[in-house]
Amino acid sequence: MAAAEAPRAAPEPSGPTAPSANPPAPRPPAGTDRHGSSDRALPLIIIDPGHGGHDPGAAGVGGVVEKDVVLDIARRLAVKLATRLPVSVVLTRLDDSYVPIERRVPEAAEAALFLSLHANACHDPSARGVEVFYGGGAGGPGDPIAADRAMRLGRAVESALATVVGGVRGDARPGTFAVLARNAVPG
């Protein structure tokens, strides 16, 4: 079992990149590998708290914004996963910074699992629950084995959330969101 540790941010991709007005993603501590871990044998789980920085995401009651809600959930989830499973966990952002999708998705290529967290808003005050969307995995939409694996993973996540959170809204289903569509990792 992995020791509890603070969540780490995914490092910036190597190679030339276009100048950006966005602040760089936080880097892992010195003396660790590119994922912030000295143990490369552990499966890597990347948690992507959606939005951040200038992109607040959905707005809720009382000024609550999606970027803050999902960052808090991501931090808690990272600690739980790292303390309960033999895995290495990396967050795509550790603070209220905007990390463009072009920097989030490539890092996932080395992961065993990519989780992108979002919190929708709804005008119906009685609306509750969780929605689960999944990507196609390594083979993409034309690979039935990868598609089946992604579907089973989505349903397993949905089932686990239903027992913990309650109120799952609909069945786990394929998502066409860029963070999933551009990602070759099960998510």
C-alpha positions as a printed Julia matrix, in Angstrom:
187×3 Matrix{Float64}:
   0.0    0.0     0.0
   1.29   3.43   -0.89
   2.03   5.88    1.87
  -0.19   8.94    2.1
   1.29  11.9     0.35
   0.22  15.27   -0.91
  -1.17  15.27   -4.45
   1.29  16.25   -7.16
   0.71  18.12  -10.38
   1.55  16.68  -13.75
   4.73  18.21  -15.15
   4.79  20.32  -18.27
   5.35  18.42  -21.52
   8.85  18.52  -22.94
   9.74  20.05  -26.28
   8.97  23.4   -27.86
   5.64  24.95  -27.0
   3.92  28.11  -28.05
   4.15  31.02  -25.62
   1.18  31.1   -23.28
  -0.38  33.68  -21.03
  -1.28  30.83  -18.68
   0.9   30.13  -15.68
   2.86  26.88  -15.86
   1.51  23.83  -14.09
   3.13  23.16  -10.71
   6.14  20.86  -10.96
   6.81  17.78   -8.83
   9.38  18.06   -6.05
  13.06  17.85   -7.01
  14.64  14.41   -6.74
  11.61  12.52   -8.03
  10.77  11.14  -11.44
   8.59  13.08  -13.89
   5.47  11.98  -12.02
   6.81  13.03   -8.63
   7.37   9.45   -7.54
  10.54   7.46   -7.1
   8.63   4.2    -7.7
   7.91   3.78  -11.41
   6.4    0.32  -10.83
   3.17   1.76   -9.45
   0.25   2.28  -11.84
  -0.33   5.97  -12.53
  -3.75   7.58  -12.04
  -4.17  11.12  -13.31
  -6.95  13.21  -11.82
  -7.97  16.26  -13.8
  -9.93  18.83  -11.76
 -11.69  20.58  -14.63
 -11.48  24.27  -15.43
  -9.38  26.59  -13.2
  -7.89  30.07  -13.4
  -9.85  32.32  -15.74
 -12.26  29.44  -16.56
 -14.65  29.04  -13.6
 -16.82  26.33  -15.16
 -20.43  26.17  -13.96
 -21.73  28.63  -11.35
 -23.83  27.42   -8.45
 -25.88  28.9    -5.65
 -24.16  31.53   -3.52
 -21.27  32.09   -5.91
 -19.86  28.56   -5.71
 -17.96  27.75   -8.9
 -17.14  24.42  -10.48
 -13.36  24.95  -10.58
 -13.22  25.22   -6.76
 -15.57  22.29   -6.1
 -13.73  19.86   -8.37
 -10.29  20.9    -7.1
 -11.38  20.13   -3.54
 -12.82  16.76   -4.61
  -9.68  15.95   -6.63
  -7.39  16.62   -3.67
  -9.48  14.42   -1.37
  -9.74  11.66   -3.97
  -5.98  11.71   -4.59
  -5.25  11.19   -0.9
  -7.82   8.38   -0.61
  -6.49   6.56   -3.67
  -2.85   6.91   -2.59
  -3.58   5.63    0.92
  -5.83   2.74   -0.09
  -4.26   1.45   -3.29
  -0.73   0.77   -4.53
  -0.85   3.59   -7.09
   0.85   6.85   -7.91
  -1.61   9.76   -8.21
  -0.99  13.0   -10.09
  -3.29  16.01  -10.43
  -3.26  18.11  -13.6
  -3.47  21.21  -11.38
  -2.9   21.8    -7.66
  -4.25  25.33   -7.4
  -6.52  27.82   -9.14
  -4.54  27.87  -12.36
  -5.76  27.25  -15.87
  -4.09  24.3   -17.6
  -5.05  24.05  -21.28
  -6.25  20.72  -22.61
  -3.18  20.54  -24.83
  -1.11  20.13  -21.64
  -3.54  17.88  -19.75
  -4.19  15.15  -22.29
  -0.63  14.27  -23.43
   0.46  13.56  -19.85
  -2.3   10.96  -19.62
  -0.6    8.79  -22.26
   1.48   7.1   -19.55
  -1.4    6.64  -17.12
  -3.38   3.53  -16.33
  -6.44   5.71  -15.68
  -7.45   9.32  -16.37
 -10.28  10.88  -14.33
 -11.58  14.3   -15.33
 -13.82  15.77  -12.62
 -16.57  18.27  -13.37
 -19.59  19.63  -11.5
 -22.55  20.63  -13.61
 -25.11  23.28  -12.74
 -28.86  22.96  -13.18
 -31.76  25.38  -12.9
 -33.84  22.71  -11.13
 -33.07  23.02   -7.39
 -34.2   19.43   -6.82
 -31.61  18.03   -9.26
 -29.09  15.78   -7.57
 -26.71  13.05   -8.51
 -23.68  12.09  -10.54
 -23.19  11.59  -14.26
 -20.45   9.32  -15.59
 -18.98   9.68  -19.07
 -16.14   7.59  -20.43
 -13.69   7.75  -23.31
 -12.78   5.02  -25.75
  -9.39   4.1   -24.38
  -6.29   3.09  -26.32
  -7.98   1.84  -29.47
 -10.33   4.75  -29.93
 -13.87   4.47  -31.26
 -12.93   1.88  -33.9
 -11.54  -0.6   -31.37
 -14.34  -2.74  -29.91
 -12.1   -4.24  -27.21
 -11.0   -0.82  -25.94
 -14.57   0.49  -26.21
 -15.87  -2.45  -24.16
 -13.14  -1.96  -21.54
 -13.95   1.77  -21.29
 -17.67   1.0   -20.95
 -17.04  -1.54  -18.18
 -14.79   0.94  -16.37
 -17.44   3.66  -16.67
 -20.11   1.36  -15.28
 -17.85   0.29  -12.4
 -17.17   3.93  -11.49
 -20.89   4.66  -11.73
 -21.73   1.71   -9.47
 -19.14   2.73   -6.87
 -20.37   6.33   -6.89
 -23.98   5.2    -6.5
 -23.12   3.37   -3.28
 -21.11   6.27   -1.85
 -22.84   9.36   -3.2
 -26.24   8.0    -4.19
 -28.26   9.4    -7.03
 -26.63   8.5   -10.33
 -28.35  10.37  -13.18
 -28.65   7.95  -16.08
 -26.32   5.21  -17.18
 -22.59   5.65  -17.74
 -22.21   6.63  -21.38
 -19.57   7.62  -23.91
 -18.54  11.27  -23.68
 -17.58  13.42  -26.63
 -15.79  15.97  -24.45
 -12.38  16.98  -25.81
 -10.57  15.74  -22.69
 -11.99  12.24  -23.35
 -12.1   12.26  -27.14
  -8.41  13.24  -27.45
  -7.3   10.8   -24.78
  -5.97   7.31  -25.53
  -6.12   6.29  -21.85
  -9.2    4.72  -20.26
 -11.08   7.52  -18.61
